[in-house]
Amino acid sequence: MNIVVIQFLLTFILLNADSLNISVKGYENDVETCTNTILESSFNQEDIIILVNTNIPTKYPVIRYSTIFEIKKIITRKQPDLYIISGHTSQALEVLYSSALLISQKKFVIFVDEINNNFLEVLDKYFIYNVLIVTINNYSIFSLRYSPSGKLYSVLLGSCSTIIFEKILFHGCIRPFNNLKVAYGIAAPYVISSSQGIHIELVNMVAAYLKLKLEYQRVKPPTTVLKVANEFKTRYYDMYISKISNRMVEYLETQKTFGLLQDKLVFVTPHLVRNNIWVIFTNEYSHIVWWYLCGLFVLLYALFYFISYLFDDKNIGSIMYILLSVLFEGSATIRTKIISFKVLFLNYLIFALIITTVYRSKMFDLMRTDNNFQLISCRVDVLKSSLKIALPDPILIEIYKVSTDPIELGLSKADFGLCSQDYFECINKTAFDKNVITLSFFQQLQYYVPIYYLNKDGKSMLNILEHDYHDLIYLVIVFRLGHPIFTVFNKKLIQLYEAGYVKYISGKFERKYKKAMYLAKVKRSWQPLTFKVFQTTFIMYFCCVTFCFVVLCIEFIVSLVF
């Protein structure tokens, strides 16, 4: 009887050792059991769990990943909830980070032989603080904390045999940040230098509020999206500031802030024009007005002719001569006693005076205006043009390949001449070589055109399709994936936006380059009238003289013959 009781007690103790906080030999020193114990305490069947460099069986569905074979992509329906790493921790984290598979805000379980300073530095480098560290020699579980001096250290939480009883969850620590390594690319007016620009002022204001010291480092051109992504992976920048749109940032594998500024991506084409030297005689009025004038002239001629024919007055003379003389402000003598004829003529005289006065005043403005017709005036003309399309960033090709916009799909099949140096290479080819079409941010063009791209008459050397723009975008600031300070920083930027400060700063810079454009035009406006202004008039005059000479020759020949 006593033996049966003893066996029952032993069986009860073995089955309920965890709930009684009793360690059982063989349980604590088992990696498989310890892993499953952690999973049972904090996770469920729907969580995405990635096992790195380990083949231990689990009770939960997991994704197994080996950094030894350098598998680059893991496709899941959502982000991983837990990483379990066993062995080669430094190499595993480096491969995961370079492959954009490391999301440091998630939970980690790392098995190590011992916890030393090198190991803690590796975790600090990748912002991994929400972690349980299990030492293999005794299967003790540690978490991380920061000392008041800013030093990272480990804290013992318990062991694998006690974690279920104590329900130990993940306790992430918050790293105290004092410095941020900020990379930037020149893209006025957003980034003019390390101390000027819309984004620079906003970042400096948030950093001052958070008491952060910013260490600016310029990224040498070309500042393409792929190069920025590589800089993040190799130089471990905390933040990058430049002209990054919400569509481009999807290829950066980073975190993006709230869209602070709105801009549009516009086509920039050379000034390819059709010479319209005769438009100064026709552009004063619209086509409808010209048709009305012609119809009115014909009607007046018919009325005058009908009145003269009705009263059979031979003293009136040529009606066509009278109408044209008044229209061109010549002298027209009328010898008639017909009152209706005189009243109609007086009305025509007043009307012709108004029309010709407006015509002359308008003509001078047209003489000083570039009336040449732009051969490329819309997005459809861009695709029809024989010019190459030079894009400032090759990532745009990948964006357009998956687009549903017919214009973008057409651009993806075009002959792309990519700019290999920097932003100005594309614009210079368009402005000076006139052999390519490019894309650019509209506000960036407004800043640079008054400085570099005005001709001697103060006019832009670039044809910007401002109203038929290509894409409306939002500009963002990017952080390293999983950066601990991102959430706080982004929140402060949103507060500045809601307070209207972002609009105030962007308006300040907008007023600067609009003033520069105005001054550039004023500086070049006071010039004497050149032959180009009156060339159409001279051409028309010489054509008329030539016609008169031809008529004279014909008259002379006719007089000799007859």
Residue pairs with C-beta under 8 A, 6 or more apart in sequence:
13 20
13 22
14 24
17 23
17 24
17 27
17 161
18 161
18 162
18 164
18 165
19 164
19 165
20 165
21 161
21 162
21 165
21 166
22 161
23 159
23 161
23 162
24 161
27 33
27 160
27 161
28 34
28 138
28 139
28 159
28 160
28 161
29 139
30 160
31 54
31 56
31 86
31 111
31 136
31 139
32 56
32 57
32 58
33 160
34 134
34 139
34 160
35 56
35 58
35 84
35 109
36 58
36 59
36 60
37 160
37 163
37 164
38 109
38 132
38 134
38 160
38 163
39 49
39 58
39 59
39 60
39 82
40 59
40 164
41 163
41 164
41 167
41 168
41 169
42 107
42 169
42 170
43 49
43 60
43 81
43 82
45 60
45 61
47 60
47 81
47 82
48 63
48 76
48 77
48 78
48 79
48 80
48 81
48 82
49 58
49 60
49 61
49 62
49 63
49 80
49 81
49 82
49 83
49 84
50 62
50 63
50 64
50 65
50 74
50 80
50 82
50 83
50 84
50 101
51 58
51 62
51 63
51 64
51 65
51 84
51 86
52 65
52 66
52 67
52 83
52 84
52 85
52 86
52 92
52 96
53 65
53 66
53 67
53 68
53 85
53 86
53 87
53 88
53 92
54 64
54 84
54 85
54 86
54 87
54 111
55 64
56 86
62 84
63 74
63 76
63 80
65 71
65 74
65 96
65 101
67 88
67 91
67 92
67 95
67 96
68 88
70 95
72 99
73 99
73 101
74 101
79 103
79 106
80 103
80 106
81 106
81 107
82 106
82 107
82 108
82 109
83 96
83 102
83 106
83 107
83 108
83 109
84 108
84 109
84 110
84 111
85 92
85 93
85 108
85 109
85 110
85 111
86 110
86 111
87 111
89 110
89 112
89 119
89 122
90 122
93 102
93 122
93 126
93 128
96 102
97 126
97 233
98 233
100 253
100 481
102 126
102 481
102 482
103 481
103 482
104 126
104 127
104 128
104 129
104 481
104 482
104 484
105 130
105 482
106 130
107 130
107 131
107 132
107 170
108 128
108 130
108 131
108 132
109 131
109 132
109 134
110 131
110 132
110 133
110 134
111 134
111 135
111 136
112 119
112 133
112 134
112 135
112 136
113 135
113 136
113 137
114 135
114 137
115 133
115 135
115 142
115 154
120 144
120 152
120 153
120 154
123 129
123 131
123 144
123 152
124 152
124 175
125 236
126 482
127 175
127 480
127 482
127 483
127 484
129 144
129 172
129 173
129 174
129 175
129 484
130 170
130 171
130 172
131 143
131 144
131 170
131 172
132 141
132 142
132 143
132 157
132 170
133 141
133 142
133 143
133 144
133 154
134 140
134 141
134 142
134 160
135 142
138 159
139 159
139 160
139 161
140 156
140 158
140 159
141 156
141 157
141 158
141 159
141 160
141 163
141 168
142 154
142 155
142 156
142 157
143 154
143 155
143 157
143 170
143 171
143 173
144 152
144 153
144 154
144 155
144 172
144 173
145 152
145 153
145 154
145 155
145 173
146 152
146 153
146 173
146 174
146 175
146 176
147 153
150 176
150 178
152 173
152 175
157 163
157 168
157 171
158 166
158 168
162 168
174 484
175 484
177 210
177 212
177 484
177 485
178 211
178 212
178 213
179 212
179 213
179 214
179 215
180 207
180 212
180 213
180 214
180 215
180 238
180 239
180 485
181 215
181 217
181 235
181 236
181 237
181 238
181 239
182 203
182 214
182 215
182 216
182 217
182 237
182 238
182 239
182 240
182 241
183 216
183 217
183 218
183 219
183 228
183 231
183 235
183 237
183 239
183 240
183 241
184 191
184 194
184 200
184 216
184 217
184 218
184 219
184 240
184 241
184 242
185 191
185 218
185 219
185 221
185 223
185 228
185 240
185 241
185 242
185 243
186 192
186 193
186 218
186 221
186 223
186 242
186 423
187 223
187 242
187 243
187 423
187 441
187 444
188 197
188 444
188 447
188 448
189 197
189 198
189 443
189 444
189 447
189 506
189 509
189 510
189 512
189 513
190 197
190 198
190 199
190 200
190 241
190 242
190 243
190 261
190 443
190 444
190 475
191 197
191 199
191 200
191 241
191 242
191 243
192 200
193 200
194 200
194 216
194 218
197 241
198 260
198 261
198 502
198 505
198 506
198 509
199 241
199 242
199 260
199 475
199 477
200 241
201 505
202 260
202 493
202 496
202 501
202 502
202 505
203 214
203 239
203 241
203 477
204 214
205 496
205 501
206 489
206 492
206 493
206 496
207 213
207 214
209 492
210 485
210 488
210 489
210 492
212 485
217 235
217 237
219 227
219 228
219 231
219 240
219 242
221 421
221 422
221 423
222 419
222 420
222 421
222 422
222 423
223 242
223 422
224 392
224 393
224 394
224 395
225 244
225 248
225 249
225 251
225 252
225 393
225 395
226 251
226 394
226 395
228 240
228 242
228 244
228 252
228 478
229 251
229 252
229 253
229 254
231 237
231 240
232 240
232 252
232 254
232 480
236 480
237 480
238 479
238 480
238 483
238 485
239 477
239 478
239 479
239 480
239 483
240 254
240 477
240 478
240 479
241 477
243 441
243 444
243 475
244 252
244 256
244 475
244 476
244 477
244 478
245 263
245 265
245 473
245 474
245 475
245 476
246 256
246 259
246 473
246 474
246 475
246 476
247 399
247 471
247 473
248 393
248 395
248 396
248 399
249 256
249 476
249 478
251 395
251 398
251 399
252 478
253 481
254 478
254 479
254 480
254 481
255 478
255 479
255 480
255 481
255 482
255 483
255 486
256 476
256 477
256 478
256 479
257 476
257 477
257 478
257 479
257 486
257 489
257 490
257 493
258 476
258 490
258 493
258 494
258 497
259 474
259 475
259 476
260 474
260 475
260 476
260 477
260 493
260 497
260 502
261 443
261 474
261 475
261 502
261 506
262 472
262 473
262 474
262 475
263 441
263 442
263 443
263 444
263 472
263 473
263 474
263 475
264 441
264 442
264 469
264 470
264 471
264 472
264 473
265 439
265 440
265 441
265 442
265 469
265 470
265 471
265 472
265 473
266 439
266 440
266 441
266 442
266 445
266 464
266 465
266 466
266 469
266 470
267 376
267 379
267 382
267 437
267 438
267 439
267 464
267 465
267 468
267 469
267 470
268 427
268 430
268 437
268 438
268 439
268 440
268 445
268 462
268 463
268 464
268 465
269 374
269 376
269 382
269 385
269 387
269 430
269 437
269 462
269 463
269 465
270 387
270 430
270 431
270 434
270 435
270 436
270 437
270 462
270 463
271 374
271 434
271 461
271 462
271 463
272 374
272 375
272 376
272 434
272 463
273 370
273 372
273 373
273 374
273 375
274 372
274 373
274 375
275 372
276 371
276 372
276 373
277 535
277 536
277 539
278 536
279 366
279 371
280 363
280 366
280 367
280 371
280 536
281 363
281 536
281 540
282 290
283 366
283 371
284 358
284 359
284 362
284 363
284 366
285 293
285 359
293 355
297 323
297 327
300 323
300 344
300 348
301 319
301 320
301 323
303 344
304 316
304 319
304 322
304 323
304 341
304 344
304 345
305 319
307 338
307 340
307 341
307 344
308 316
308 319
308 336
308 338
308 341
311 338
311 341
313 336
313 337
313 338
313 341
315 335
315 336
316 322
316 334
316 335
316 336
316 341
317 333
317 334
317 335
321 332
322 332
322 334
322 345
323 348
324 330
325 331
325 332
326 332
326 345
326 348
326 349
326 352
327 352
327 356
328 356
329 356
334 341
334 342
334 345
336 342
367 533
367 534
367 536
368 533
370 459
374 463
375 381
375 385
376 382
376 385
376 437
376 463
376 465
377 465
377 468
378 465
378 468
379 407
379 465
379 468
379 470
380 407
382 389
382 407
382 411
382 437
382 465
383 407
383 410
383 411
383 414
385 437
387 435
387 436
387 437
388 414
388 415
388 416
388 417
388 435
388 436
388 437
389 411
389 414
389 415
389 416
389 417
389 436
389 437
389 438
389 439
390 416
390 417
390 418
390 419
390 425
390 426
390 429
390 430
390 436
390 437
390 438
391 397
391 416
391 418
391 419
391 426
391 438
391 439
392 419
392 423
392 426
392 438
392 439
392 440
394 418
396 439
397 412
397 416
399 408
400 408
400 409
400 411
400 412
401 409
401 412
403 409
403 412
407 470
417 436
419 425
419 426
419 429
419 438
423 440
423 444
424 452
426 436
426 438
426 440
427 438
427 440
427 445
427 448
427 453
427 462
429 435
429 436
429 438
430 436
430 437
430 438
430 462
431 453
431 461
431 462
432 461
439 470
441 473
442 464
442 466
442 469
443 510
445 462
445 464
446 510
446 513
446 514
446 517
447 509
447 513
449 460
449 462
449 517
450 513
450 516
450 517
450 519
450 520
451 516
453 460
453 461
453 462
454 460
454 461
454 520
454 524
455 461
456 524
457 524
457 527
458 520
458 521
458 522
458 523
458 524
458 525
459 521
477 493
479 485
479 486
479 489
496 502
531 538
